[in-house]
Amino acid sequence: QVQLVESGGGLVQAGASLRLSCAASGFIFSINAMGWYRQAPGKQREPVATITRGGSTNYADSVKGRFTISRDNAKNTVYLQMNSLKPEDAAVYYCNAEIGSGLGPDVQYWGQGTQVTVSS
């Protein structure tokens, strides 16, 4: 009933920028926290940035000062502005959202991921 669709990934040179978007659609009563996670080949999925409904943010140490997470509650969309990209940022980036249906506890949803590739 709910899906998250990411967009904005691609192949860029080191030092370039990308902006990822993730839009939630379906049966949504409320969206609480949203976030971005990434998984590189051979590594575990790790949190990159999260944002509460009120706008409080948290960032992984590796991206502080380079990435900015934001959201548009009216559009049920979360963004990740990625600047000064490094080869170590290359990964599949996944959108996450805690969504309430109004019928029970919030449910955590994941997008299918968008590939970010950064060349040296």
C-alpha positions in Angstrom: 0.0 0.0 0.0 3.0 2.3 0.4 6.0 2.6 -1.8 9.1 4.7 -1.8 10.7 5.6 -5.1 14.2 7.0 -5.3 15.7 9.0 -8.1 18.7 11.1 -8.8 21.5 8.6 -8.7 24.1 8.4 -11.4 27.8 8.3 -12.4 29.9 11.3 -11.5 33.5 12.4 -11.1 35.0 12.9 -7.7 34.2 16.4 -6.4 30.8 16.6 -8.3 27.4 16.8 -6.8 24.1 14.8 -6.9 20.7 15.3 -5.4 18.7 12.2 -4.5 15.0 12.4 -4.1 12.6 9.9 -2.5 8.8 10.2 -2.8 6.4 8.2 -0.7 3.0 7.3 -2.0 0.1 5.1 -1.1 -2.0 4.8 2.0 -0.2 7.3 4.3 -1.7 8.9 7.4 1.6 10.3 8.7 5.3 10.1 8.1 7.6 10.4 11.0 11.4 10.0 10.5 12.9 9.7 7.1 16.4 8.9 6.1 19.0 7.7 3.6 21.1 4.6 4.0 23.7 3.2 1.7 25.3 -0.1 1.0 28.6 -0.6 -0.9 29.6 -4.0 -2.4 30.8 -6.3 0.3 29.7 -4.0 3.1 26.7 -3.7 5.4 24.0 -1.1 4.9 24.8 2.0 6.9 22.9 5.1 7.8 23.9 8.3 6.0 21.4 10.9 7.2 18.1 11.0 9.0 15.6 13.7 9.5 12.6 14.0 11.8 9.2 15.4 10.8 10.2 18.6 12.6 13.5 18.9 10.8 16.0 17.6 13.3 18.9 15.9 11.4 21.7 13.5 12.0 24.6 12.6 9.8 27.2 10.0 9.5 30.6 11.4 10.4 31.8 10.5 6.9 29.4 12.9 5.2 29.2 15.8 7.7 29.8 19.1 5.9 29.2 17.5 2.5 25.7 16.1 2.5 22.4 17.8 3.5 19.2 16.0 4.1 15.9 17.8 3.8 12.2 17.1 3.4 9.0 18.5 2.0 6.2 17.2 4.2 3.5 18.4 1.8 5.0 16.3 -1.0 6.0 13.3 1.2 9.5 13.6 -0.2 12.9 13.5 1.3 16.1 14.7 -0.4 19.8 14.2 0.0 22.0 16.8 -1.5 25.5 15.3 -1.9 28.4 17.7 -2.6 32.1 17.0 -2.9 31.5 13.4 -3.7 34.3 10.9 -3.0 34.9 7.5 -4.4 34.1 6.0 -1.0 30.6 7.5 -1.3 29.8 5.0 -4.1 27.0 2.7 -3.1 23.4 1.9 -3.6 21.5 4.5 -1.7 18.2 3.5 0.0 15.4 5.7 1.2 13.7 4.9 4.5 10.5 6.2 6.0 8.5 5.5 9.2 4.9 5.6 8.0 1.7 5.5 10.0 -1.5 4.2 8.4 -3.6 5.4 11.3 -4.6 1.8 11.9 -1.7 0.6 14.0 1.9 1.1 14.8 4.2 2.9 12.4 5.8 0.7 9.7 9.3 1.2 8.3 9.4 1.2 4.5 12.4 1.0 2.2 12.9 2.1 -1.4 14.5 -0.2 -3.9 17.7 1.9 -4.1 19.4 4.2 -6.5 23.0 3.6 -7.6 25.6 6.3 -7.0 28.9 5.8 -8.7 31.9 8.1 -8.2 35.0 7.8 -10.3 38.4 8.9 -9.3 
